[in-house]
Amino acid sequence: MSKRLEDFIKTNKEEFDDLEPREELWDKIEQNLQLTAEPKKREAKTFSLGFVLRVAASVIVVMGICFTMYLRNQKQGVDLAAINPTYAKEQVHYASLVESKRTELKEMAKADPQLYKE
């Protein structure tokens, strides 16, 4: 508390003490305290077997749909021609270069198999 407030309360203490609450007020407060002091018992919620089975089936269906969509998206590759035709041409060019080098390596392996034994 601030010093001024404390001084004010000390100097006017007699004026604050002249009013007292009615007796009925204290009775009401005691009754409310007794009501709130008693703990309320909560009923445990129970779920029927049918409800649990419906929820489980719904979860399984949703998971199945999500898994199917995931697999479908994994199979579809990115179409570079739709995004950028220049990159698509470069990808085709480099893919053909890699394929030609692989065929050259296979021919070299047939010609000299000792190079590829390890």
VMD Tcl script that builds the backbone (N, CA, C; Angstrom):
set m [mol new atoms 354]
animate dup $m
set s [atomselect $m all]
$s set {name element resname resid chain x y z} {
  {N N MET 1 A 0.837 -1.184 0.000}
  {CA C MET 1 A 0.000 0.000 0.000}
  {C C MET 1 A 0.875 1.238 0.000}
  {N N SER 2 A 0.335 2.273 -0.583}
  {CA C SER 2 A 1.099 3.520 -0.590}
  {C C SER 2 A 1.045 4.174 0.790}
  {N N LYS 3 A 2.000 4.974 1.041}
  {CA C LYS 3 A 2.125 5.633 2.350}
  {C C LYS 3 A 0.927 6.536 2.627}
  {N N ARG 4 A 0.445 7.247 1.622}
  {CA C ARG 4 A -0.682 8.159 1.824}
  {C C ARG 4 A -1.952 7.400 2.180}
  {N N LEU 5 A -2.159 6.246 1.530}
  {CA C LEU 5 A -3.352 5.452 1.820}
  {C C LEU 5 A -3.296 4.912 3.250}
  {N N GLU 6 A -2.148 4.419 3.650}
  {CA C GLU 6 A -2.006 3.914 5.022}
  {C C GLU 6 A -2.264 5.018 6.048}
  {N N ASP 7 A -1.717 6.181 5.788}
  {CA C ASP 7 A -1.938 7.306 6.715}
  {C C ASP 7 A -3.414 7.679 6.785}
  {N N PHE 8 A -4.082 7.672 5.633}
  {CA C PHE 8 A -5.506 8.010 5.601}
  {C C PHE 8 A -6.317 7.008 6.416}
  {N N ILE 9 A -6.007 5.722 6.261}
  {CA C ILE 9 A -6.740 4.681 6.999}
  {C C ILE 9 A -6.491 4.814 8.499}
  {N N LYS 10 A -5.263 5.072 8.887}
  {CA C LYS 10 A -4.954 5.208 10.315}
  {C C LYS 10 A -5.655 6.413 10.931}
  {N N THR 11 A -5.685 7.513 10.217}
  {CA C THR 11 A -6.317 8.718 10.785}
  {C C THR 11 A -7.827 8.601 10.829}
  {N N ASN 12 A -8.434 7.854 9.926}
  {CA C ASN 12 A -9.894 7.744 9.868}
  {C C ASN 12 A -10.391 6.377 10.313}
  {N N LYS 13 A -9.641 5.690 11.129}
  {CA C LYS 13 A -9.994 4.342 11.567}
  {C C LYS 13 A -11.329 4.311 12.300}
  {N N GLU 14 A -11.604 5.260 13.117}
  {CA C GLU 14 A -12.853 5.287 13.880}
  {C C GLU 14 A -14.063 5.403 12.954}
  {N N GLU 15 A -13.948 6.148 11.882}
  {CA C GLU 15 A -15.074 6.295 10.950}
  {C C GLU 15 A -15.340 4.992 10.199}
  {N N PHE 16 A -14.291 4.230 9.924}
  {CA C PHE 16 A -14.474 2.949 9.231}
  {C C PHE 16 A -15.098 1.901 10.148}
  {N N ASP 17 A -14.805 1.952 11.434}
  {CA C ASP 17 A -15.260 0.933 12.372}
  {C C ASP 17 A -16.677 1.145 12.891}
  {N N ASP 18 A -17.317 2.240 12.600}
  {CA C ASP 18 A -18.647 2.478 13.171}
  {C C ASP 18 A -19.744 1.659 12.496}
  {N N LEU 19 A -19.540 1.171 11.270}
  {CA C LEU 19 A -20.556 0.367 10.580}
  {C C LEU 19 A -20.222 -1.116 10.718}
  {N N GLU 20 A -21.225 -1.897 11.094}
  {CA C GLU 20 A -21.043 -3.338 11.205}
  {C C GLU 20 A -22.114 -4.021 10.369}
  {N N PRO 21 A -21.792 -5.143 9.742}
  {CA C PRO 21 A -22.775 -5.835 8.916}
  {C C PRO 21 A -23.874 -6.476 9.770}
  {N N ARG 22 A -25.028 -6.679 9.149}
  {CA C ARG 22 A -26.150 -7.314 9.847}
  {C C ARG 22 A -25.830 -8.781 10.123}
  {N N GLU 23 A -26.490 -9.332 11.095}
  {CA C GLU 23 A -26.279 -10.733 11.464}
  {C C GLU 23 A -26.781 -11.664 10.364}
  {N N GLU 24 A -27.826 -11.258 9.664}
  {CA C GLU 24 A -28.381 -12.092 8.584}
  {C C GLU 24 A -27.350 -12.310 7.477}
  {N N LEU 25 A -26.550 -11.301 7.238}
  {CA C LEU 25 A -25.544 -11.402 6.184}
  {C C LEU 25 A -24.547 -12.522 6.496}
  {N N TRP 26 A -24.102 -12.601 7.755}
  {CA C TRP 26 A -23.165 -13.644 8.133}
  {C C TRP 26 A -23.804 -15.025 8.046}
  {N N ASP 27 A -25.091 -15.129 8.351}
  {CA C ASP 27 A -25.783 -16.418 8.228}
  {C C ASP 27 A -25.810 -16.878 6.774}
  {N N LYS 28 A -26.100 -15.949 5.870}
  {CA C LYS 28 A -26.138 -16.295 4.441}
  {C C LYS 28 A -24.754 -16.719 3.946}
  {N N ILE 29 A -23.744 -16.012 4.415}
  {CA C ILE 29 A -22.378 -16.359 3.997}
  {C C ILE 29 A -22.014 -17.756 4.488}
  {N N GLU 30 A -22.371 -18.091 5.719}
  {CA C GLU 30 A -22.081 -19.419 6.257}
  {C C GLU 30 A -22.810 -20.505 5.476}
  {N N GLN 31 A -24.068 -20.246 5.107}
  {CA C GLN 31 A -24.822 -21.236 4.333}
  {C C GLN 31 A -24.161 -21.471 2.973}
  {N N ASN 32 A -23.740 -20.396 2.326}
  {CA C ASN 32 A -23.079 -20.543 1.025}
  {C C ASN 32 A -21.751 -21.276 1.151}
  {N N LEU 33 A -21.039 -21.029 2.231}
  {CA C LEU 33 A -19.775 -21.727 2.439}
  {C C LEU 33 A -19.991 -23.217 2.642}
  {N N GLN 34 A -21.034 -23.582 3.356}
  {CA C GLN 34 A -21.314 -24.997 3.588}
  {C C GLN 34 A -21.714 -25.688 2.288}
  {N N LEU 35 A -22.453 -24.986 1.443}
  {CA C LEU 35 A -22.859 -25.591 0.174}
  {C C LEU 35 A -21.665 -25.811 -0.746}
  {N N THR 36 A -20.775 -24.854 -0.769}
  {CA C THR 36 A -19.622 -25.000 -1.655}
  {C C THR 36 A -18.575 -25.932 -1.079}
  {N N ALA 37 A -18.572 -26.146 0.225}
  {CA C ALA 37 A -17.577 -27.014 0.846}
  {C C ALA 37 A -17.830 -28.482 0.527}
  {N N GLU 38 A -19.077 -28.866 0.330}
  {CA C GLU 38 A -19.392 -30.251 0.013}
  {C C GLU 38 A -19.042 -30.519 -1.448}
  {N N PRO 39 A -18.146 -31.459 -1.693}
  {CA C PRO 39 A -17.772 -31.728 -3.082}
  {C C PRO 39 A -18.914 -32.419 -3.824}
  {N N LYS 40 A -19.100 -31.994 -5.033}
  {CA C LYS 40 A -20.141 -32.614 -5.855}
  {C C LYS 40 A -19.556 -33.848 -6.529}
  {N N LYS 41 A -20.318 -34.913 -6.494}
  {CA C LYS 41 A -19.864 -36.139 -7.130}
  {C C LYS 41 A -20.231 -36.080 -8.608}
  {N N ARG 42 A -19.244 -36.364 -9.425}
  {CA C ARG 42 A -19.486 -36.365 -10.863}
  {C C ARG 42 A -19.826 -37.778 -11.305}
  {N N GLU 43 A -20.804 -37.856 -12.143}
  {CA C GLU 43 A -21.152 -39.158 -12.695}
  {C C GLU 43 A -20.190 -39.485 -13.821}
  {N N ALA 44 A -19.749 -40.717 -13.855}
  {CA C ALA 44 A -18.858 -41.142 -14.923}
  {C C ALA 44 A -19.666 -41.294 -16.204}
  {N N LYS 45 A -19.114 -40.762 -17.282}
  {CA C LYS 45 A -19.801 -40.896 -18.563}
  {C C LYS 45 A -19.554 -42.292 -19.108}
  {N N THR 46 A -20.594 -42.888 -19.592}
  {CA C THR 46 A -20.453 -44.197 -20.206}
  {C C THR 46 A -20.890 -44.094 -21.656}
  {N N PHE 47 A -20.207 -44.831 -22.489}
  {CA C PHE 47 A -20.536 -44.851 -23.905}
  {C C PHE 47 A -21.030 -46.244 -24.259}
  {N N SER 48 A -22.017 -46.291 -25.101}
  {CA C SER 48 A -22.535 -47.589 -25.514}
  {C C SER 48 A -21.571 -48.222 -26.513}
  {N N LEU 49 A -21.659 -49.523 -26.640}
  {CA C LEU 49 A -20.786 -50.248 -27.552}
  {C C LEU 49 A -21.031 -49.811 -28.991}
  {N N GLY 50 A -22.279 -49.558 -29.325}
  {CA C GLY 50 A -22.600 -49.108 -30.680}
  {C C GLY 50 A -21.928 -47.791 -31.020}
  {N N PHE 51 A -21.928 -46.871 -30.069}
  {CA C PHE 51 A -21.298 -45.568 -30.297}
  {C C PHE 51 A -19.796 -45.729 -30.516}
  {N N VAL 52 A -19.167 -46.552 -29.683}
  {CA C VAL 52 A -17.724 -46.769 -29.801}
  {C C VAL 52 A -17.396 -47.412 -31.146}
  {N N LEU 53 A -18.200 -48.376 -31.561}
  {CA C LEU 53 A -17.956 -49.038 -32.846}
  {C C LEU 53 A -18.133 -48.073 -34.013}
  {N N ARG 54 A -19.129 -47.189 -33.926}
  {CA C ARG 54 A -19.328 -46.204 -34.999}
  {C C ARG 54 A -18.147 -45.244 -35.094}
  {N N VAL 55 A -17.651 -44.819 -33.948}
  {CA C VAL 55 A -16.497 -43.912 -33.954}
  {C C VAL 55 A -15.274 -44.624 -34.527}
  {N N ALA 56 A -15.053 -45.866 -34.121}
  {CA C ALA 56 A -13.905 -46.625 -34.619}
  {C C ALA 56 A -14.012 -46.840 -36.130}
  {N N ALA 57 A -15.201 -47.159 -36.609}
  {CA C ALA 57 A -15.389 -47.355 -38.046}
  {C C ALA 57 A -15.139 -46.054 -38.805}
  {N N SER 58 A -15.591 -44.949 -38.258}
  {CA C SER 58 A -15.369 -43.655 -38.914}
  {C C SER 58 A -13.883 -43.337 -39.002}
  {N N VAL 59 A -13.169 -43.611 -37.931}
  {CA C VAL 59 A -11.726 -43.350 -37.929}
  {C C VAL 59 A -11.029 -44.219 -38.969}
  {N N ILE 60 A -11.415 -45.481 -39.060}
  {CA C ILE 60 A -10.803 -46.387 -40.033}
  {C C ILE 60 A -11.090 -45.925 -41.454}
  {N N VAL 61 A -12.309 -45.497 -41.726}
  {CA C VAL 61 A -12.659 -45.024 -43.067}
  {C C VAL 61 A -11.855 -43.775 -43.424}
  {N N VAL 62 A -11.766 -42.843 -42.504}
  {CA C VAL 62 A -11.011 -41.611 -42.773}
  {C C VAL 62 A -9.535 -41.927 -43.008}
  {N N MET 63 A -8.974 -42.815 -42.198}
  {CA C MET 63 A -7.571 -43.181 -42.385}
  {C C MET 63 A -7.359 -43.887 -43.726}
  {N N GLY 64 A -8.300 -44.726 -44.120}
  {CA C GLY 64 A -8.198 -45.403 -45.411}
  {C C GLY 64 A -8.236 -44.429 -46.571}
  {N N ILE 65 A -9.122 -43.454 -46.494}
  {CA C ILE 65 A -9.215 -42.446 -47.555}
  {C C ILE 65 A -7.924 -41.636 -47.633}
  {N N CYS 66 A -7.408 -41.238 -46.482}
  {CA C CYS 66 A -6.158 -40.463 -46.460}
  {C C CYS 66 A -4.997 -41.279 -47.022}
  {N N PHE 67 A -4.928 -42.556 -46.670}
  {CA C PHE 67 A -3.853 -43.410 -47.162}
  {C C PHE 67 A -3.952 -43.589 -48.670}
  {N N THR 68 A -5.162 -43.764 -49.180}
  {CA C THR 68 A -5.364 -43.911 -50.620}
  {C C THR 68 A -4.944 -42.644 -51.354}
  {N N MET 69 A -5.322 -41.502 -50.826}
  {CA C MET 69 A -4.933 -40.240 -51.460}
  {C C MET 69 A -3.414 -40.066 -51.428}
  {N N TYR 70 A -2.790 -40.467 -50.336}
  {CA C TYR 70 A -1.337 -40.370 -50.226}
  {C C TYR 70 A -0.658 -41.243 -51.282}
  {N N LEU 71 A -1.121 -42.486 -51.425}
  {CA C LEU 71 A -0.529 -43.379 -52.419}
  {C C LEU 71 A -0.746 -42.861 -53.832}
  {N N ARG 72 A -1.900 -42.316 -54.096}
  {CA C ARG 72 A -2.202 -41.784 -55.422}
  {C C ARG 72 A -1.273 -40.611 -55.751}
  {N N ASN 73 A -1.015 -39.761 -54.772}
  {CA C ASN 73 A -0.123 -38.623 -54.998}
  {C C ASN 73 A 1.324 -39.072 -55.166}
  {N N GLN 74 A 1.707 -40.165 -54.520}
  {CA C GLN 74 A 3.073 -40.660 -54.649}
  {C C GLN 74 A 3.326 -41.228 -56.041}
  {N N LYS 75 A 2.326 -41.842 -56.644}
  {CA C LYS 75 A 2.487 -42.448 -57.961}
  {C C LYS 75 A 2.575 -41.395 -59.057}
  {N N GLN 76 A 1.895 -40.297 -58.890}
  {CA C GLN 76 A 1.911 -39.251 -59.904}
  {C C GLN 76 A 3.184 -38.433 -59.752}
  {N N GLY 77 A 3.964 -38.371 -60.814}
  {CA C GLY 77 A 5.184 -37.578 -60.779}
  {C C GLY 77 A 4.872 -36.124 -61.083}
  {N N VAL 78 A 5.885 -35.305 -60.915}
  {CA C VAL 78 A 5.720 -33.887 -61.207}
  {C C VAL 78 A 5.873 -33.701 -62.704}
  {N N ASP 79 A 4.927 -33.056 -63.326}
  {CA C ASP 79 A 4.960 -32.801 -64.758}
  {C C ASP 79 A 5.684 -31.481 -64.993}
  {N N LEU 80 A 6.964 -31.589 -65.368}
  {CA C LEU 80 A 7.754 -30.378 -65.563}
  {C C LEU 80 A 7.296 -29.586 -66.778}
  {N N ALA 81 A 6.743 -30.259 -67.771}
  {CA C ALA 81 A 6.287 -29.544 -68.965}
  {C C ALA 81 A 5.169 -28.575 -68.622}
  {N N ALA 82 A 4.348 -28.930 -67.653}
  {CA C ALA 82 A 3.262 -28.037 -67.255}
  {C C ALA 82 A 3.799 -26.866 -66.443}
  {N N ILE 83 A 4.873 -27.094 -65.690}
  {CA C ILE 83 A 5.422 -26.031 -64.850}
  {C C ILE 83 A 6.320 -25.109 -65.671}
  {N N ASN 84 A 7.325 -25.720 -66.353}
  {CA C ASN 84 A 8.261 -24.925 -67.132}
  {C C ASN 84 A 8.755 -25.783 -68.299}
  {N N PRO 85 A 8.372 -25.467 -69.517}
  {CA C PRO 85 A 8.758 -26.291 -70.671}
  {C C PRO 85 A 10.271 -26.365 -70.880}
  {N N THR 86 A 10.992 -25.320 -70.540}
  {CA C THR 86 A 12.446 -25.322 -70.715}
  {C C THR 86 A 13.084 -26.386 -69.830}
  {N N TYR 87 A 12.659 -26.449 -68.582}
  {CA C TYR 87 A 13.188 -27.470 -67.674}
  {C C TYR 87 A 12.796 -28.869 -68.132}
  {N N ALA 88 A 11.634 -29.003 -68.721}
  {CA C ALA 88 A 11.203 -30.314 -69.207}
  {C C ALA 88 A 12.114 -30.779 -70.335}
  {N N LYS 89 A 12.477 -29.871 -71.248}
  {CA C LYS 89 A 13.379 -30.233 -72.345}
  {C C LYS 89 A 14.756 -30.620 -71.806}
  {N N GLU 90 A 15.234 -29.865 -70.809}
  {CA C GLU 90 A 16.531 -30.183 -70.217}
  {C C GLU 90 A 16.497 -31.537 -69.517}
  {N N GLN 91 A 15.405 -31.826 -68.844}
  {CA C GLN 91 A 15.292 -33.107 -68.152}
  {C C GLN 91 A 15.310 -34.256 -69.157}
  {N N VAL 92 A 14.603 -34.107 -70.259}
  {CA C VAL 92 A 14.585 -35.153 -71.284}
  {C C VAL 92 A 15.987 -35.324 -71.864}
  {N N HIS 93 A 16.659 -34.215 -72.107}
  {CA C HIS 93 A 18.009 -34.263 -72.672}
  {C C HIS 93 A 18.964 -35.014 -71.739}
  {N N TYR 94 A 18.973 -34.636 -70.458}
  {CA C TYR 94 A 19.889 -35.278 -69.519}
  {C C TYR 94 A 19.490 -36.724 -69.233}
  {N N ALA 95 A 18.225 -37.019 -69.235}
  {CA C ALA 95 A 17.790 -38.407 -69.037}
  {C C ALA 95 A 18.262 -39.275 -70.195}
  {N N SER 96 A 18.204 -38.740 -71.413}
  {CA C SER 96 A 18.679 -39.513 -72.567}
  {C C SER 96 A 20.202 -39.675 -72.517}
  {N N LEU 97 A 20.926 -38.647 -72.049}
  {CA C LEU 97 A 22.378 -38.771 -71.897}
  {C C LEU 97 A 22.732 -39.860 -70.888}
  {N N VAL 98 A 22.050 -39.876 -69.767}
  {CA C VAL 98 A 22.306 -40.895 -68.747}
  {C C VAL 98 A 22.021 -42.280 -69.307}
  {N N GLU 99 A 20.945 -42.415 -70.034}
  {CA C GLU 99 A 20.580 -43.718 -70.599}
  {C C GLU 99 A 21.612 -44.173 -71.627}
  {N N SER 100 A 22.096 -43.243 -72.437}
  {CA C SER 100 A 23.111 -43.622 -73.431}
  {C C SER 100 A 24.416 -44.031 -72.743}
  {N N LYS 101 A 24.793 -43.351 -71.673}
  {CA C LYS 101 A 26.012 -43.717 -70.947}
  {C C LYS 101 A 25.853 -45.082 -70.284}
  {N N ARG 102 A 24.679 -45.390 -69.816}
  {CA C ARG 102 A 24.440 -46.716 -69.222}
  {C C ARG 102 A 24.604 -47.814 -70.271}
  {N N THR 103 A 24.061 -47.570 -71.445}
  {CA C THR 103 A 24.197 -48.592 -72.498}
  {C C THR 103 A 25.657 -48.754 -72.902}
  {N N GLU 104 A 26.414 -47.643 -72.942}
  {CA C GLU 104 A 27.841 -47.734 -73.250}
  {C C GLU 104 A 28.569 -48.554 -72.189}
  {N N LEU 105 A 28.219 -48.329 -70.913}
  {CA C LEU 105 A 28.854 -49.092 -69.838}
  {C C LEU 105 A 28.525 -50.575 -69.936}
  {N N LYS 106 A 27.302 -50.896 -70.311}
  {CA C LYS 106 A 26.927 -52.307 -70.459}
  {C C LYS 106 A 27.725 -52.951 -71.592}
  {N N GLU 107 A 27.919 -52.207 -72.694}
  {CA C GLU 107 A 28.702 -52.739 -73.812}
  {C C GLU 107 A 30.158 -52.932 -73.401}
  {N N MET 108 A 30.692 -51.982 -72.613}
  {CA C MET 108 A 32.069 -52.110 -72.151}
  {C C MET 108 A 32.207 -53.291 -71.192}
  {N N ALA 109 A 31.179 -53.534 -70.388}
  {CA C ALA 109 A 31.219 -54.667 -69.461}
  {C C ALA 109 A 31.214 -55.980 -70.225}
  {N N LYS 110 A 30.510 -56.019 -71.349}
  {CA C LYS 110 A 30.501 -57.238 -72.164}
  {C C LYS 110 A 31.858 -57.437 -72.845}
  {N N ALA 111 A 32.463 -56.319 -73.258}
  {CA C ALA 111 A 33.744 -56.414 -73.959}
  {C C ALA 111 A 34.878 -56.808 -73.005}
  {N N ASP 112 A 34.888 -56.236 -71.809}
  {CA C ASP 112 A 35.962 -56.527 -70.845}
  {C C ASP 112 A 35.341 -56.788 -69.473}
  {N N PRO 113 A 34.897 -58.006 -69.181}
  {CA C PRO 113 A 34.187 -58.304 -67.935}
  {C C PRO 113 A 35.051 -58.205 -66.673}
  {N N GLN 114 A 36.375 -58.265 -66.795}
  {CA C GLN 114 A 37.218 -58.200 -65.601}
  {C C GLN 114 A 37.189 -56.816 -64.955}
  {N N LEU 115 A 36.882 -55.799 -65.709}
  {CA C LEU 115 A 36.782 -54.454 -65.139}
  {C C LEU 115 A 35.618 -54.339 -64.159}
  {N N TYR 116 A 34.605 -55.147 -64.350}
  {CA C TYR 116 A 33.378 -55.009 -63.556}
  {C C TYR 116 A 33.149 -56.163 -62.587}
  {N N LYS 117 A 34.190 -56.953 -62.287}
  {CA C LYS 117 A 34.022 -58.061 -61.351}
  {C C LYS 117 A 33.877 -57.574 -59.922}
  {N N GLU 118 A 34.506 -56.496 -59.573}
  {CA C GLU 118 A 34.446 -56.011 -58.200}
  {C C GLU 118 A 33.165 -55.353 -58.013}
}
mol reanalyze $m
mol bondsrecalc $m
mol representation Tube
mol addrep $m
